[in-house]
Amino acid sequence: MVALVLDANYYRDAETLEKRVRLQGKCQLAELPSAGVSWETDDNGFVIKASSKQMQMEYRYDDQGYPLGKTTKSNDKTLSVSATPSTDPIKKLDYTAVTLLNNQRVGNVKQSCEYDSHANPVDCQLIIVDEGVKPAVERVYTIKNTIDYY
């Protein structure tokens, strides 16, 4: 186990004083120097970019912070996930998403939920289709949430 101590914008190894984690702003993750990974956040604190020597990632959100997608570039490959949420603002967990590898469709996802009177999802069906294999493989999952209000 490694003990870390906070020193300005870094968490350092308590024994060696090696900089392990660089922070930005209000203790937001900025970099893992030993792994060569760094992050950038927007004014709302959402990660919008991540990078290392091997890859660069960009994240997209709507005005309320709902994730709309991610693009990862590594060498000559680009993996992109684009999500489209429901137009009903209280059903944001109802969405479809498409995954592209080098602009070729390799998968899609659809989730639809039943919501309680507080607009929380209580029963969702998630369908994931892997189009990168022939024939395409479809997996169906059920997600149930129990919420007790008091």
N, CA, C and O atoms as a GROMACS GRO file, in nm:
protein
  600
    1MET      N    1   0.084  -0.116   0.000
    1MET     CA    2   0.000   0.000   0.000
    1MET      C    3   0.089   0.124   0.000
    1MET      O    4   0.193   0.127   0.066
    2VAL      N    5   0.046   0.224  -0.075
    2VAL     CA    6   0.121   0.349  -0.084
    2VAL      C    7   0.043   0.457  -0.010
    2VAL      O    8  -0.076   0.475  -0.034
    3ALA      N    9   0.110   0.527   0.077
    3ALA     CA   10   0.048   0.640   0.146
    3ALA      C   11   0.080   0.766   0.067
    3ALA      O   12   0.194   0.789   0.029
    4LEU      N   13  -0.022   0.847   0.044
    4LEU     CA   14  -0.004   0.971  -0.030
    4LEU      C   15  -0.028   1.090   0.062
    4LEU      O   16  -0.113   1.086   0.151
    5VAL      N   17   0.049   1.196   0.040
    5VAL     CA   18   0.030   1.319   0.116
    5VAL      C   19   0.007   1.433   0.017
    5VAL      O   20   0.069   1.438  -0.090
    6LEU      N   21  -0.082   1.525   0.055
    6LEU     CA   22  -0.113   1.638  -0.031
    6LEU      C   23  -0.008   1.746  -0.014
    6LEU      O   24   0.022   1.788   0.098
    7ASP      N   25   0.050   1.790  -0.125
    7ASP     CA   26   0.150   1.896  -0.126
    7ASP      C   27   0.116   1.991  -0.240
    7ASP      O   28   0.148   1.964  -0.356
    8ALA      N   29   0.050   2.102  -0.207
    8ALA     CA   30   0.003   2.198  -0.307
    8ALA      C   31  -0.088   2.127  -0.406
    8ALA      O   32  -0.192   2.075  -0.366
    9ASN      N   33  -0.053   2.124  -0.534
    9ASN     CA   34  -0.137   2.060  -0.636
    9ASN      C   35  -0.094   1.918  -0.668
    9ASN      O   36  -0.127   1.867  -0.775
   10TYR      N   37  -0.023   1.854  -0.577
   10TYR     CA   38   0.022   1.716  -0.600
   10TYR      C   39  -0.009   1.629  -0.480
   10TYR      O   40  -0.007   1.674  -0.365
   11TYR      N   41  -0.038   1.502  -0.509
   11TYR     CA   42  -0.031   1.399  -0.406
   11TYR      C   43   0.104   1.333  -0.427
   11TYR      O   44   0.134   1.285  -0.536
   12ARG      N   45   0.185   1.330  -0.322
   12ARG     CA   46   0.318   1.271  -0.328
   12ARG      C   47   0.321   1.142  -0.248
   12ARG      O   48   0.246   1.125  -0.152
   13ASP      N   49   0.409   1.052  -0.290
   13ASP     CA   50   0.436   0.931  -0.214
   13ASP      C   51   0.492   0.977  -0.080
   13ASP      O   52   0.587   1.054  -0.076
   14ALA      N   53   0.434   0.931   0.030
   14ALA     CA   54   0.474   0.977   0.163
   14ALA      C   55   0.618   0.941   0.196
   14ALA      O   56   0.682   1.010   0.275
   15GLU      N   57   0.670   0.833   0.138
   15GLU     CA   58   0.807   0.791   0.169
   15GLU      C   59   0.909   0.852   0.074
   15GLU      O   60   1.010   0.907   0.118
   16THR      N   61   0.883   0.845  -0.057
   16THR     CA   62   0.983   0.889  -0.155
   16THR      C   63   0.962   1.034  -0.199
   16THR      O   64   1.051   1.094  -0.260
   17LEU      N   65   0.846   1.090  -0.168
   17LEU     CA   66   0.806   1.225  -0.211
   17LEU      C   67   0.790   1.238  -0.362
   17LEU      O   68   0.782   1.349  -0.415
   18GLU      N   69   0.785   1.123  -0.431
   18GLU     CA   70   0.760   1.125  -0.576
   18GLU      C   71   0.620   1.179  -0.602
   18GLU      O   72   0.524   1.143  -0.533
   19LYS      N   73   0.609   1.265  -0.704
   19LYS     CA   74   0.479   1.319  -0.742
   19LYS      C   75   0.399   1.208  -0.809
   19LYS      O   76   0.437   1.159  -0.915
   20ARG      N   77   0.288   1.170  -0.747
   20ARG     CA   78   0.206   1.060  -0.802
   20ARG      C   79   0.083   1.110  -0.877
   20ARG      O   80   0.048   1.055  -0.981
   21VAL      N   81   0.018   1.214  -0.824
   21VAL     CA   82  -0.106   1.264  -0.884
   21VAL      C   83  -0.101   1.417  -0.884
   21VAL      O   84  -0.078   1.479  -0.781
   22ARG      N   85  -0.123   1.477  -1.003
   22ARG     CA   86  -0.131   1.623  -1.010
   22ARG      C   87  -0.278   1.661  -1.013
   22ARG      O   88  -0.358   1.600  -1.085
   23LEU      N   89  -0.313   1.762  -0.935
   23LEU     CA   90  -0.451   1.808  -0.927
   23LEU      C   91  -0.462   1.946  -0.989
   23LEU      O   92  -0.362   2.017  -1.006
   24GLN      N   93  -0.584   1.982  -1.024
   24GLN     CA   94  -0.610   2.118  -1.072
   24GLN      C   95  -0.733   2.171  -1.000
   24GLN      O   96  -0.822   2.094  -0.965
   25GLY      N   97  -0.737   2.299  -0.980
   25GLY     CA   98  -0.856   2.360  -0.920
   25GLY      C   99  -0.891   2.301  -0.786
   25GLY      O  100  -0.808   2.295  -0.696
   26LYS      N  101  -1.015   2.258  -0.772
   26LYS     CA  102  -1.068   2.207  -0.646
   26LYS      C  103  -1.043   2.057  -0.634
   26LYS      O  104  -1.137   1.978  -0.630
   27CYS      N  105  -0.917   2.019  -0.629
   27CYS     CA  106  -0.876   1.878  -0.616
   27CYS      C  107  -0.926   1.792  -0.732
   27CYS      O  108  -0.952   1.673  -0.714
   28GLN      N  109  -0.939   1.851  -0.850
   28GLN     CA  110  -0.977   1.773  -0.967
   28GLN      C  111  -0.853   1.708  -1.026
   28GLN      O  112  -0.746   1.768  -1.033
   29LEU      N  113  -0.871   1.584  -1.067
   29LEU     CA  114  -0.762   1.507  -1.125
   29LEU      C  115  -0.709   1.576  -1.250
   29LEU      O  116  -0.786   1.614  -1.338
   30ALA      N  117  -0.577   1.594  -1.259
   30ALA     CA  118  -0.516   1.657  -1.376
   30ALA      C  119  -0.415   1.566  -1.444
   30ALA      O  120  -0.405   1.566  -1.566
   31GLU      N  121  -0.340   1.486  -1.365
   31GLU     CA  122  -0.234   1.406  -1.427
   31GLU      C  123  -0.188   1.296  -1.332
   31GLU      O  124  -0.183   1.313  -1.211
   32LEU      N  125  -0.155   1.182  -1.392
   32LEU     CA  126  -0.083   1.075  -1.323
   32LEU      C  127   0.055   1.070  -1.387
   32LEU      O  128   0.073   1.000  -1.487
   33PRO      N  129   0.152   1.144  -1.333
   33PRO     CA  130   0.283   1.155  -1.398
   33PRO      C  131   0.351   1.022  -1.426
   33PRO      O  132   0.410   1.004  -1.532
   34SER      N  133   0.343   0.927  -1.333
   34SER     CA  134   0.412   0.799  -1.354
   34SER      C  135   0.351   0.719  -1.468
   34SER      O  136   0.421   0.640  -1.532
   35ALA      N  137   0.222   0.739  -1.494
   35ALA     CA  138   0.156   0.668  -1.605
   35ALA      C  139   0.156   0.751  -1.732
   35ALA      O  140   0.123   0.700  -1.840
   36GLY      N  141   0.191   0.879  -1.721
   36GLY     CA  142   0.193   0.965  -1.839
   36GLY      C  143   0.056   1.000  -1.890
   36GLY      O  144   0.038   1.023  -2.010
   37VAL      N  145  -0.043   1.005  -1.800
   37VAL     CA  146  -0.180   1.036  -1.839
   37VAL      C  147  -0.219   1.171  -1.780
   37VAL      O  148  -0.195   1.198  -1.662
   38SER      N  149  -0.280   1.256  -1.863
   38SER     CA  150  -0.327   1.385  -1.813
   38SER      C  151  -0.471   1.408  -1.857
   38SER      O  152  -0.516   1.351  -1.957
   39TRP      N  153  -0.543   1.492  -1.782
   39TRP     CA  154  -0.683   1.522  -1.808
   39TRP      C  155  -0.703   1.672  -1.812
   39TRP      O  156  -0.631   1.748  -1.748
   40GLU      N  157  -0.803   1.715  -1.889
   40GLU     CA  158  -0.848   1.853  -1.889
   40GLU      C  159  -0.996   1.853  -1.855
   40GLU      O  160  -1.070   1.765  -1.899
   41THR      N  161  -1.039   1.952  -1.776
   41THR     CA  162  -1.180   1.963  -1.741
   41THR      C  163  -1.235   2.096  -1.790
   41THR      O  164  -1.160   2.191  -1.814
   42ASP      N  165  -1.367   2.101  -1.805
   42ASP     CA  166  -1.430   2.227  -1.843
   42ASP      C  167  -1.467   2.306  -1.718
   42ASP      O  168  -1.432   2.266  -1.607
   43ASP      N  169  -1.536   2.418  -1.735
   43ASP     CA  170  -1.572   2.503  -1.622
   43ASP      C  171  -1.668   2.435  -1.525
   43ASP      O  172  -1.680   2.478  -1.411
   44ASN      N  173  -1.735   2.329  -1.570
   44ASN     CA  174  -1.828   2.255  -1.483
   44ASN      C  175  -1.760   2.138  -1.412
   44ASN      O  176  -1.825   2.067  -1.335
   45GLY      N  177  -1.632   2.117  -1.437
   45GLY     CA  178  -1.560   2.008  -1.373
   45GLY      C  179  -1.567   1.876  -1.448
   45GLY      O  180  -1.521   1.774  -1.396
   46PHE      N  181  -1.624   1.875  -1.568
   46PHE     CA  182  -1.633   1.752  -1.646
   46PHE      C  183  -1.504   1.731  -1.724
   46PHE      O  184  -1.446   1.825  -1.778
   47VAL      N  185  -1.459   1.606  -1.728
   47VAL     CA  186  -1.341   1.574  -1.808
   47VAL      C  187  -1.377   1.589  -1.955
   47VAL      O  188  -1.472   1.527  -2.003
   48ILE      N  189  -1.301   1.673  -2.027
   48ILE     CA  190  -1.328   1.692  -2.170
   48ILE      C  191  -1.217   1.637  -2.257
   48ILE      O  192  -1.238   1.611  -2.376
   49LYS      N  193  -1.097   1.618  -2.199
   49LYS     CA  194  -0.986   1.559  -2.273
   49LYS      C  195  -0.901   1.476  -2.179
   49LYS      O  196  -0.886   1.507  -2.061
   50ALA      N  197  -0.846   1.370  -2.234
   50ALA     CA  198  -0.748   1.287  -2.163
   50ALA      C  199  -0.643   1.248  -2.266
   50ALA      O  200  -0.675   1.224  -2.382
   51SER      N  201  -0.519   1.243  -2.222
   51SER     CA  202  -0.416   1.206  -2.319
   51SER      C  203  -0.299   1.136  -2.252
   51SER      O  204  -0.271   1.154  -2.133
   52SER      N  205  -0.234   1.055  -2.332
   52SER     CA  206  -0.111   0.987  -2.292
   52SER      C  207  -0.025   0.981  -2.418
   52SER      O  208  -0.063   1.034  -2.522
   53LYS      N  209   0.090   0.918  -2.408
   53LYS     CA  210   0.176   0.905  -2.526
   53LYS      C  211   0.108   0.821  -2.634
   53LYS      O  212   0.130   0.844  -2.753
   54GLN      N  213   0.026   0.725  -2.593
   54GLN     CA  214  -0.035   0.632  -2.688
   54GLN      C  215  -0.171   0.676  -2.742
   54GLN      O  216  -0.210   0.634  -2.850
   55MET      N  217  -0.244   0.761  -2.668
   55MET     CA  218  -0.379   0.794  -2.714
   55MET      C  219  -0.426   0.930  -2.664
   55MET      O  220  -0.375   0.985  -2.567
   56GLN      N  221  -0.527   0.982  -2.737
   56GLN     CA  222  -0.594   1.105  -2.699
   56GLN      C  223  -0.744   1.077  -2.699
   56GLN      O  224  -0.796   1.011  -2.789
   57MET      N  225  -0.812   1.128  -2.597
   57MET     CA  226  -0.956   1.110  -2.586
   57MET      C  227  -1.024   1.244  -2.568
   57MET      O  228  -0.973   1.332  -2.498
   58GLU      N  229  -1.139   1.260  -2.631
   58GLU     CA  230  -1.222   1.379  -2.614
   58GLU      C  231  -1.362   1.333  -2.575
   58GLU      O  232  -1.416   1.238  -2.632
   59TYR      N  233  -1.420   1.403  -2.476
   59TYR     CA  234  -1.552   1.370  -2.425
   59TYR      C  235  -1.648   1.483  -2.457
   59TYR      O  236  -1.610   1.600  -2.452
   60ARG      N  237  -1.774   1.448  -2.489
   60ARG     CA  238  -1.876   1.547  -2.523
   60ARG      C  239  -1.995   1.534  -2.429
   60ARG      O  240  -2.036   1.424  -2.391
   61TYR      N  241  -2.052   1.651  -2.391
   61TYR     CA  242  -2.166   1.656  -2.299
   61TYR      C  243  -2.269   1.756  -2.352
   61TYR      O  244  -2.237   1.845  -2.430
   62ASP      N  245  -2.394   1.740  -2.308
   62ASP     CA  246  -2.494   1.842  -2.340
   62ASP      C  247  -2.486   1.953  -2.236
   62ASP      O  248  -2.399   1.951  -2.149
   63ASP      N  249  -2.576   2.050  -2.245
   63ASP     CA  250  -2.571   2.167  -2.157
   63ASP      C  251  -2.590   2.132  -2.009
   63ASP      O  252  -2.545   2.206  -1.922
   64GLN      N  253  -2.656   2.019  -1.980
   64GLN     CA  254  -2.676   1.978  -1.842
   64GLN      C  255  -2.572   1.878  -1.793
   64GLN      O  256  -2.581   1.830  -1.680
   65GLY      N  257  -2.475   1.847  -1.876
   65GLY     CA  258  -2.369   1.756  -1.835
   65GLY      C  259  -2.393   1.610  -1.869
   65GLY      O  260  -2.315   1.524  -1.829
   66TYR      N  261  -2.500   1.582  -1.943
   66TYR     CA  262  -2.526   1.444  -1.984
   66TYR      C  263  -2.424   1.404  -2.091
   66TYR      O  264  -2.404   1.479  -2.186
   67PRO      N  265  -2.359   1.288  -2.076
   67PRO     CA  266  -2.258   1.248  -2.175
   67PRO      C  267  -2.319   1.218  -2.312
   67PRO      O  268  -2.416   1.143  -2.323
   68LEU      N  269  -2.260   1.277  -2.415
   68LEU     CA  270  -2.307   1.256  -2.552
   68LEU      C  271  -2.210   1.176  -2.637
   68LEU      O  272  -2.245   1.134  -2.748
   69GLY      N  273  -2.089   1.153  -2.586
   69GLY     CA  274  -1.998   1.073  -2.664
   69GLY      C  275  -1.853   1.090  -2.626
   69GLY      O  276  -1.817   1.172  -2.541
   70LYS      N  277  -1.772   1.010  -2.693
   70LYS     CA  278  -1.629   1.009  -2.666
   70LYS      C  279  -1.559   0.966  -2.794
   70LYS      O  280  -1.607   0.877  -2.865
   71THR      N  281  -1.446   1.029  -2.823
   71THR     CA  282  -1.364   0.989  -2.936
   71THR      C  283  -1.224   0.959  -2.885
   71THR      O  284  -1.164   1.040  -2.815
   72THR      N  285  -1.174   0.841  -2.920
   72THR     CA  286  -1.040   0.800  -2.879
   72THR      C  287  -0.956   0.778  -3.004
   72THR      O  288  -0.996   0.707  -3.095
   73LYS      N  289  -0.838   0.842  -3.006
   73LYS     CA  290  -0.745   0.824  -3.117
   73LYS      C  291  -0.617   0.762  -3.065
   73LYS      O  292  -0.560   0.808  -2.966
   74SER      N  293  -0.574   0.657  -3.132
   74SER     CA  294  -0.451   0.587  -3.096
   74SER      C  295  -0.384   0.541  -3.224
   74SER      O  296  -0.439   0.460  -3.299
   75ASN      N  297  -0.264   0.592  -3.248
   75ASN     CA  298  -0.192   0.561  -3.372
   75ASN      C  299  -0.282   0.592  -3.492
   75ASN      O  300  -0.323   0.706  -3.510
   76ASP      N  301  -0.312   0.491  -3.572
   76ASP     CA  302  -0.394   0.514  -3.692
   76ASP      C  303  -0.540   0.474  -3.672
   76ASP      O  304  -0.614   0.460  -3.770
   77LYS      N  305  -0.582   0.454  -3.548
   77LYS     CA  306  -0.719   0.411  -3.521
   77LYS      C  307  -0.797   0.520  -3.447
   77LYS      O  308  -0.743   0.590  -3.361
   78THR      N  309  -0.925   0.532  -3.483
   78THR     CA  310  -1.015   0.625  -3.416
   78THR      C  311  -1.141   0.550  -3.377
   78THR      O  312  -1.210   0.493  -3.462
   79LEU      N  313  -1.172   0.550  -3.248
   79LEU     CA  314  -1.294   0.488  -3.195
   79LEU      C  315  -1.384   0.600  -3.146
   79LEU      O  316  -1.343   0.682  -3.064
   80SER      N  317  -1.506   0.604  -3.197
   80SER     CA  318  -1.598   0.710  -3.161
   80SER      C  319  -1.730   0.651  -3.115
   80SER      O  320  -1.786   0.563  -3.179
   81VAL      N  321  -1.779   0.702  -3.002
   81VAL     CA  322  -1.910   0.664  -2.950
   81VAL      C  323  -1.995   0.790  -2.946
   81VAL      O  324  -1.956   0.889  -2.885
   82SER      N  325  -2.112   0.786  -3.011
   82SER     CA  326  -2.203   0.900  -3.011
   82SER      C  327  -2.338   0.857  -2.957
   82SER      O  328  -2.400   0.764  -3.009
   83ALA      N  329  -2.382   0.925  -2.851
   83ALA     CA  330  -2.509   0.892  -2.787
   83ALA      C  331  -2.612   0.998  -2.819
   83ALA      O  332  -2.581   1.117  -2.828
   84THR      N  333  -2.735   0.954  -2.835
   84THR     CA  334  -2.847   1.045  -2.857
   84THR      C  335  -2.951   1.016  -2.750
   84THR      O  336  -3.018   0.913  -2.754
   85PRO      N  337  -2.966   1.108  -2.653
   85PRO     CA  338  -3.065   1.085  -2.547
   85PRO      C  339  -3.206   1.114  -2.597
   85PRO      O  340  -3.226   1.174  -2.702
   86SER      N  341  -3.302   1.069  -2.520
   86SER     CA  342  -3.442   1.096  -2.549
   86SER      C  343  -3.466   1.247  -2.556
   86SER      O  344  -3.398   1.324  -2.488
   87THR      N  345  -3.561   1.287  -2.637
   87THR     CA  346  -3.596   1.429  -2.644
   87THR      C  347  -3.676   1.472  -2.521
   87THR      O  348  -3.688   1.591  -2.494
   88ASP      N  349  -3.728   1.376  -2.447
   88ASP     CA  350  -3.799   1.405  -2.322
   88ASP      C  351  -3.694   1.433  -2.214
   88ASP      O  352  -3.619   1.342  -2.178
   89PRO      N  353  -3.688   1.555  -2.162
   89PRO     CA  354  -3.581   1.590  -2.068
   89PRO      C  355  -3.579   1.509  -1.939
   89PRO      O  356  -3.476   1.503  -1.872
   90ILE      N  357  -3.691   1.447  -1.902
   90ILE     CA  358  -3.688   1.367  -1.779
   90ILE      C  359  -3.656   1.220  -1.807
   90ILE      O  360  -3.652   1.139  -1.714
   91LYS      N  361  -3.634   1.185  -1.931
   91LYS     CA  362  -3.602   1.046  -1.966
   91LYS      C  363  -3.464   1.038  -2.032
   91LYS      O  364  -3.448   0.974  -2.136
   92LYS      N  365  -3.366   1.103  -1.971
   92LYS     CA  366  -3.231   1.108  -2.029
   92LYS      C  367  -3.163   0.971  -2.033
   92LYS      O  368  -3.069   0.952  -2.109
   93LEU      N  369  -3.210   0.877  -1.952
   93LEU     CA  370  -3.149   0.744  -1.957
   93LEU      C  371  -3.208   0.658  -2.069
   93LEU      O  372  -3.164   0.545  -2.089
   94ASP      N  373  -3.305   0.711  -2.141
   94ASP     CA  374  -3.351   0.647  -2.264
   94ASP      C  375  -3.262   0.704  -2.374
   94ASP      O  376  -3.266   0.824  -2.401
   95TYR      N  377  -3.182   0.622  -2.436
   95TYR     CA  378  -3.088   0.673  -2.536
   95TYR      C  379  -3.054   0.566  -2.638
   95TYR      O  380  -3.080   0.447  -2.617
   96THR      N  381  -2.995   0.611  -2.747
   96THR     CA  382  -2.933   0.520  -2.844
   96THR      C  383  -2.790   0.568  -2.861
   96THR      O  384  -2.760   0.686  -2.845
   97ALA      N  385  -2.702   0.476  -2.893
   97ALA     CA  386  -2.562   0.511  -2.916
   97ALA      C  387  -2.508   0.425  -3.029
   97ALA      O  388  -2.548   0.310  -3.049
   98VAL      N  389  -2.415   0.483  -3.102
   98VAL     CA  390  -2.350   0.414  -3.213
   98VAL      C  391  -2.199   0.421  -3.191
   98VAL      O  392  -2.146   0.526  -3.155
   99THR      N  393  -2.131   0.309  -3.214
   99THR     CA  394  -1.985   0.304  -3.203
   99THR      C  395  -1.926   0.283  -3.342
   99THR      O  396  -1.966   0.193  -3.416
  100LEU      N  397  -1.828   0.369  -3.375
  100LEU     CA  398  -1.758   0.360  -3.503
  100LEU      C  399  -1.610   0.337  -3.478
  100LEU      O  400  -1.551   0.398  -3.389
  101LEU      N  401  -1.550   0.248  -3.557
  101LEU     CA  402  -1.406   0.228  -3.556
  101LEU      C  403  -1.356   0.266  -3.694
  101LEU      O  404  -1.390   0.202  -3.793
  102ASN      N  405  -1.274   0.371  -3.700
  102ASN     CA  406  -1.227   0.424  -3.828
  102ASN      C  407  -1.344   0.448  -3.924
  102ASN      O  408  -1.338   0.411  -4.042
  103ASN      N  409  -1.448   0.511  -3.872
  103ASN     CA  410  -1.569   0.548  -3.947
  103ASN      C  411  -1.651   0.428  -3.996
  103ASN      O  412  -1.740   0.446  -4.079
  104GLN      N  413  -1.623   0.309  -3.946
  104GLN     CA  414  -1.703   0.190  -3.978
  104GLN      C  415  -1.783   0.153  -3.853
  104GLN      O  416  -1.728   0.140  -3.744
  105ARG      N  417  -1.912   0.135  -3.870
  105ARG     CA  418  -1.999   0.102  -3.757
  105ARG      C  419  -1.965  -0.037  -3.705
  105ARG      O  420  -1.963  -0.135  -3.780
  106VAL      N  421  -1.938  -0.045  -3.573
  106VAL     CA  422  -1.904  -0.174  -3.512
  106VAL      C  423  -2.000  -0.212  -3.400
  106VAL      O  424  -1.991  -0.323  -3.346
  107GLY      N  425  -2.090  -0.123  -3.364
  107GLY     CA  426  -2.184  -0.157  -3.258
  107GLY      C  427  -2.287  -0.049  -3.235
  107GLY      O  428  -2.272   0.066  -3.278
  108ASN      N  429  -2.394  -0.089  -3.166
  108ASN     CA  430  -2.495   0.008  -3.126
  108ASN      C  431  -2.560  -0.038  -2.996
  108ASN      O  432  -2.557  -0.155  -2.961
  109VAL      N  433  -2.616   0.058  -2.928
  109VAL     CA  434  -2.678   0.034  -2.798
  109VAL      C  435  -2.810   0.109  -2.793
  109VAL      O  436  -2.821   0.220  -2.846
  110LYS      N  437  -2.909   0.048  -2.731
  110LYS     CA  438  -3.035   0.117  -2.706
  110LYS      C  439  -3.079   0.084  -2.565
  110LYS      O  440  -3.081  -0.032  -2.524
  111GLN      N  441  -3.114   0.187  -2.491
  111GLN     CA  442  -3.168   0.166  -2.356
  111GLN      C  443  -3.299   0.240  -2.344
  111GLN      O  444  -3.312   0.356  -2.386
  112SER      N  445  -3.398   0.173  -2.288
  112SER     CA  446  -3.527   0.236  -2.260
  112SER      C  447  -3.568   0.197  -2.119
  112SER      O  448  -3.547   0.083  -2.076
  113CYS      N  449  -3.628   0.292  -2.049
  113CYS     CA  450  -3.659   0.271  -1.907
  113CYS      C  451  -3.803   0.308  -1.875
  113CYS      O  452  -3.867   0.386  -1.946
  114GLU      N  453  -3.851   0.250  -1.766
  114GLU     CA  454  -3.974   0.295  -1.704
  114GLU      C  455  -3.932   0.380  -1.585
  114GLU      O  456  -3.836   0.347  -1.515
  115TYR      N  457  -4.003   0.491  -1.564
  115TYR     CA  458  -3.965   0.587  -1.461
  115TYR      C  459  -4.073   0.596  -1.355
  115TYR      O  460  -4.192   0.577  -1.383
  116ASP      N  461  -4.031   0.627  -1.231
  116ASP     CA  462  -4.129   0.646  -1.125
  116ASP      C  463  -4.178   0.792  -1.126
  116ASP      O  464  -4.141   0.869  -1.215
  117SER      N  465  -4.261   0.828  -1.030
  117SER     CA  466  -4.320   0.962  -1.026
  117SER      C  467  -4.217   1.072  -0.998
  117SER      O  468  -4.247   1.190  -1.013
  118HIS      N  469  -4.096   1.032  -0.958
  118HIS     CA  470  -3.988   1.128  -0.935
  118HIS      C  471  -3.892   1.135  -1.054
  118HIS      O  472  -3.787   1.198  -1.046
  119ALA      N  473  -3.928   1.071  -1.164
  119ALA     CA  474  -3.848   1.066  -1.287
  119ALA      C  475  -3.719   0.988  -1.270
  119ALA      O  476  -3.621   1.013  -1.341
  120ASN      N  477  -3.717   0.894  -1.178
  120ASN     CA  478  -3.601   0.806  -1.161
  120ASN      C  479  -3.630   0.673  -1.231
  120ASN      O  480  -3.741   0.622  -1.222
  121PRO      N  481  -3.531   0.618  -1.301
  121PRO     CA  482  -3.553   0.492  -1.372
  121PRO      C  483  -3.566   0.375  -1.273
  121PRO      O  484  -3.482   0.360  -1.184
  122VAL      N  485  -3.670   0.295  -1.290
  122VAL     CA  486  -3.689   0.180  -1.202
  122VAL      C  487  -3.672   0.047  -1.275
  122VAL      O  488  -3.643  -0.055  -1.212
  123ASP      N  489  -3.690   0.048  -1.404
  123ASP     CA  490  -3.679  -0.076  -1.482
  123ASP      C  491  -3.630  -0.038  -1.623
  123ASP      O  492  -3.701   0.030  -1.697
  124CYS      N  493  -3.510  -0.083  -1.658
  124CYS     CA  494  -3.453  -0.048  -1.788
  124CYS      C  495  -3.417  -0.174  -1.865
  124CYS      O  496  -3.380  -0.276  -1.808
  125GLN      N  497  -3.429  -0.164  -1.995
  125GLN     CA  498  -3.383  -0.270  -2.084
  125GLN      C  499  -3.270  -0.212  -2.168
  125GLN      O  500  -3.286  -0.108  -2.234
  126LEU      N  501  -3.156  -0.279  -2.166
  126LEU     CA  502  -3.038  -0.237  -2.239
  126LEU      C  503  -3.008  -0.341  -2.346
  126LEU      O  504  -2.988  -0.459  -2.315
  127ILE      N  505  -3.005  -0.298  -2.471
  127ILE     CA  506  -2.975  -0.389  -2.582
  127ILE      C  507  -2.843  -0.344  -2.644
  127ILE      O  508  -2.830  -0.231  -2.690
  128ILE      N  509  -2.745  -0.434  -2.644
  128ILE     CA  510  -2.613  -0.406  -2.700
  128ILE      C  511  -2.592  -0.497  -2.819
  128ILE      O  512  -2.604  -0.619  -2.807
  129VAL      N  513  -2.560  -0.439  -2.934
  129VAL     CA  514  -2.537  -0.517  -3.055
  129VAL      C  515  -2.391  -0.498  -3.097
  129VAL      O  516  -2.347  -0.387  -3.125
  130ASP      N  517  -2.317  -0.609  -3.100
  130ASP     CA  518  -2.179  -0.609  -3.148
  130ASP      C  519  -2.182  -0.638  -3.297
  130ASP      O  520  -2.204  -0.752  -3.338
  131GLU      N  521  -2.162  -0.534  -3.377
  131GLU     CA  522  -2.164  -0.549  -3.522
  131GLU      C  523  -2.025  -0.576  -3.578
  131GLU      O  524  -2.008  -0.588  -3.699
  132GLY      N  525  -1.927  -0.584  -3.490
  132GLY     CA  526  -1.790  -0.610  -3.533
  132GLY      C  527  -1.765  -0.757  -3.563
  132GLY      O  528  -1.658  -0.793  -3.612
  133VAL      N  529  -1.863  -0.841  -3.533
  133VAL     CA  530  -1.852  -0.985  -3.562
  133VAL      C  531  -1.965  -1.022  -3.657
  133VAL      O  532  -2.068  -0.955  -3.662
  134LYS      N  533  -1.945  -1.128  -3.732
  134LYS     CA  534  -2.048  -1.176  -3.825
  134LYS      C  535  -2.086  -1.317  -3.788
  134LYS      O  536  -1.996  -1.402  -3.778
  135PRO      N  537  -2.212  -1.349  -3.765
  135PRO     CA  538  -2.321  -1.252  -3.762
  135PRO      C  539  -2.312  -1.164  -3.636
  135PRO      O  540  -2.245  -1.199  -3.539
  136ALA      N  541  -2.380  -1.051  -3.640
  136ALA     CA  542  -2.381  -0.959  -3.526
  136ALA      C  543  -2.438  -1.031  -3.404
  136ALA      O  544  -2.526  -1.116  -3.416
  137VAL      N  545  -2.387  -0.995  -3.287
  137VAL     CA  546  -2.431  -1.056  -3.161
  137VAL      C  547  -2.509  -0.953  -3.080
  137VAL      O  548  -2.460  -0.843  -3.054
  138GLU      N  549  -2.630  -0.990  -3.041
  138GLU     CA  550  -2.714  -0.901  -2.960
  138GLU      C  551  -2.722  -0.955  -2.817
  138GLU      O  552  -2.747  -1.074  -2.795
  139ARG      N  553  -2.701  -0.866  -2.723
  139ARG     CA  554  -2.715  -0.902  -2.581
  139ARG      C  555  -2.820  -0.810  -2.520
  139ARG      O  556  -2.821  -0.690  -2.546
  140VAL      N  557  -2.908  -0.868  -2.439
  140VAL     CA  558  -3.015  -0.791  -2.376
  140VAL      C  559  -2.999  -0.802  -2.225
  140VAL      O  560  -2.985  -0.911  -2.170
  141TYR      N  561  -3.002  -0.687  -2.159
  141TYR     CA  562  -2.987  -0.682  -2.014
  141TYR      C  563  -3.107  -0.608  -1.955
  141TYR      O  564  -3.163  -0.517  -2.017
  142THR      N  565  -3.145  -0.649  -1.835
  142THR     CA  566  -3.248  -0.579  -1.759
  142THR      C  567  -3.183  -0.518  -1.636
  142THR      O  568  -3.109  -0.584  -1.564
  143ILE      N  569  -3.211  -0.391  -1.614
  143ILE     CA  570  -3.156  -0.319  -1.500
  143ILE      C  571  -3.272  -0.273  -1.414
  143ILE      O  572  -3.358  -0.198  -1.461
  144LYS      N  573  -3.276  -0.318  -1.290
  144LYS     CA  574  -3.384  -0.279  -1.200
  144LYS      C  575  -3.327  -0.199  -1.084
  144LYS      O  576  -3.225  -0.235  -1.025
  145ASN      N  577  -3.394  -0.090  -1.053
  145ASN     CA  578  -3.355  -0.005  -0.941
  145ASN      C  579  -3.469   0.000  -0.841
  145ASN      O  580  -3.586   0.016  -0.879
  146THR      N  581  -3.436  -0.012  -0.715
  146THR     CA  582  -3.534   0.005  -0.609
  146THR      C  583  -3.499   0.131  -0.534
  146THR      O  584  -3.388   0.146  -0.483
  147ILE      N  585  -3.594   0.221  -0.527
  147ILE     CA  586  -3.570   0.349  -0.462
  147ILE      C  587  -3.673   0.367  -0.352
  147ILE      O  588  -3.794   0.362  -0.378
  148ASP      N  589  -3.626   0.389  -0.231
  148ASP     CA  590  -3.714   0.416  -0.118
  148ASP      C  591  -3.708   0.565  -0.087
  148ASP      O  592  -3.600   0.618  -0.060
  149TYR      N  593  -3.821   0.629  -0.091
  149TYR     CA  594  -3.827   0.772  -0.058
  149TYR      C  595  -3.877   0.787   0.084
  149TYR      O  596  -3.963   0.710   0.129
  150TYR      N  597  -3.825   0.884   0.154
  150TYR     CA  598  -3.869   0.908   0.292
  150TYR      C  599  -3.876   1.056   0.320
  150TYR      O  600  -3.910   1.096   0.431
   0.00000   0.00000   0.00000
